[in-house]
Amino acid sequence: MAGGLQRFTWDLQAQPVVQFPGMVLWGATQNGPLVVPGTYQARLTIDGRGQTQSFAVKKHPYHSVTDADLQEQYDLAIQIRDKVNDANNAIIQIRRIKQALLDRESKTMSADVKEIAEQLIKELTAVEVDVYQVKNQSNQDPLNFPIKTNNRLASLLRVVEAGDGKPTGNAVPIFNDLKNELKAETDRLQRSLSTYLPRFNQLAQRLGLEQISER
């Protein structure tokens, strides 16, 4: 950042949703939840010297919603955002490993490397297409292809964040269903990696190829 007077404007949102290249969602939000009223701190470090300033975020004076309801809304929204992040990070991990497998496969004529790489890519893709609608290339594509787990979570986040107040009664049961759905998918991902990646890396090591990290 250039020297001189600087200004930073905070939108009162917590950390946004993790994104990956080409991600297209429908009826969803990628913003972080609005923080609740309270005292916060701004920290600034210049040339190794830090300064801290406290400030207050206040509730809109014309809103009658209670602080407890706002806190409940925020707490649920943060939990949903974190699960959206888990889903999106799974897609990032899958695509990184798939690309690495293709890279290693291109550097050897080993039939064993090819067999394990293709099997793992197949397993990873099966999880990928359940977590994210990979056919989405434009904002109109979700009209033709059903949304998947990460989109449903992000759509629920948008609903929970709509307005100021306690989440509607069906938000938590829906979230619990989606959490279970995502857990089943990420468990499948972990099983696939645990089954095939060590075997692939053993072969890669013997052939002088770079091993692939799980994370």
N, C-alpha and C positions, 0 to 999 in steps of 0.2 A: 504494500500500500504506500502511495506517495506521501511525503511529508506535508504537513499543513493541517488545517481544520477538517475533521471528518465527522460524518453523521451516520448513525446506524438506526434504522427504524425496525422495531420488533413488531411482528404481526400478532403477538400474544399466543402463538401456537407452539406446542411442543415439537420435538423432532418429527419430521415428515416420514412418510412411508419410504422404505428402501425401493429403489427402482432398478430396472435392468434395461439394456438397449432394446428398443423396439416394443416395449411393453404397451399394450393397448387394453384398457379396462372400460367397462360399460356401467354407467349409473353408479360410479364409485368416486371416492375421494382419495387423493394421495397426500393430503395435508395432515399435519399433526393436530391432535386435539387442542382446543383452546384451554389455556390454563385457568385455574380457579382463582378467585380473588385472594389476595394475600400479599406477603412481603417477599420480594425477590432481590437478587443482587446482580449487578453488572460488574464484570471484572475486565480490566484493561491492563495489558502488560506492554510497556514501552522500554526498550533497551534493557530488558531484564528486570525492570522495576514494575511491581504490580500495584494497582489501585482498585479499590472496591467501593461501590456506592450502592446503598440500599434504596429501593423504591417500592411503591405500593401499586398493585393492580386492584382496582375497585370494581364492584358490581355496578351495572347500569342502574342509575337511580330510579328509573321507571319500571324496572323488572321486580316482580314480587316473589320470584323463586327463592327458595331458601339456600343458604350456603351448603347445607347437607345434601340437597338434591343436586346442586352443581358438582359437588365432590363425587357423588355417586355416578353422575354422568361422565365425569372426567376419568374416574377409575376404570369404568367399563371400556371407555374409548381407548385408553392406554393399553388395556389388555388386548383389545381387538387389533389395534395398530401393531402391537408386538407379534401377533399371530400372522398378520399380513406380511410382516417382515420375515418371519420364519418361512413362510411360503415362498416369498420372492428370493430369499437367500438360497433356498433349495434349488430354485431354477438357475440361479447364478452358479451354484456349485455343480449342478448337472451339466450345464453347458460348458463350463471350464474343463471338466473331466472328459467330456465327450470330445472336445477339441484336442485335448492333450493325447487322448487315445488315438485319434486319427493321425496326429503328428508323428507319434512313435511308430504307428503301423506303416506309415509312408517311408520310414527310414530302415526297414528291414524286410527281408523276404521270408521270414519265419512264419510257417503255417500255424504254429502254436500261438504266437503273438496275435496273429490275425483272428484266430478262433476265439480266444479269450476276449480280445478287444471288441469284436462284433457282438459277442454275447452280452458283455457288460453294457455296451451302447444300447442294445435292445432293451435290457432291463431298465436302464436309466431313462430311456425315451418313454417307456410305459408309465413311469412315475411322472415325468414331465408333462405329458398330455393330460394327466388327471389333475395336476395342480394348476396348470395354466392352459388357456385356449391358444395353442400354437398356430392355429389358422388365422388368427387376427393379424392383419397387416395394416389395416386402416381403421378409423373410428366408426366406419359403417359395417365392418365385418361382424361385430357382435350381434347384429340384426339377423345374421344367417347361421351363426354358430353358437351353441350354448356356452354360457360362461362357466368357468371352473372354480376350484376352491378359493384361489387367491382373490378372484374377482368378487365372489360372494362375500368373502370376509370384508373386502374394501367397500362393498356396497352397504354392508351392515354398519360399518364405521360411519359412512355418510349419514345413514338414518339416525344412528345414535347421536351424532353431532348436530343434527338439525334442530335449531332452536335452543333455548336454555331451559333445562329442567331434567327431572328424573327420567331415565330411560323407560320406554313403554314395557309392559309386562312380558311380552313375548321375546324381547331382545336377548335376554340371558339364555333361555332355552335354545334359541336359534344359534347363539354363539357356542353353546356347549356342543351342539350337534356338529357344527363346523370345526370346532377344535378336535373332536374325535375323528372326523373325516381327515383332517390334515395329519393327525398323529399316525393314522393308519398308512397314509402315503409316505410320510417321512420315515416311518419304521421300515417300510418296504425299501426305501432308498438306502437306509443304513444296512439292511440285510444284504442287498445287492453289492454294496461296496465291500462289506466284510467278507463276502463269499469270493468275489472275483478280483478285487484290486490287489490284495497281497500276492495272489498267484501271478497276476500280470507283472507286478513289480519284481518278483523273483526272476521271471524270464527276462525282463528288461535289464536287470543288473547283470545277468550272465552274458547278455548280448552287448553290454556297454551302452545301453540306452538310459536316458534320464528317467528316474522313477517319478511317479505321479503322486502327489500328496492328496490326502483325502480332503483336507481343509485348505 
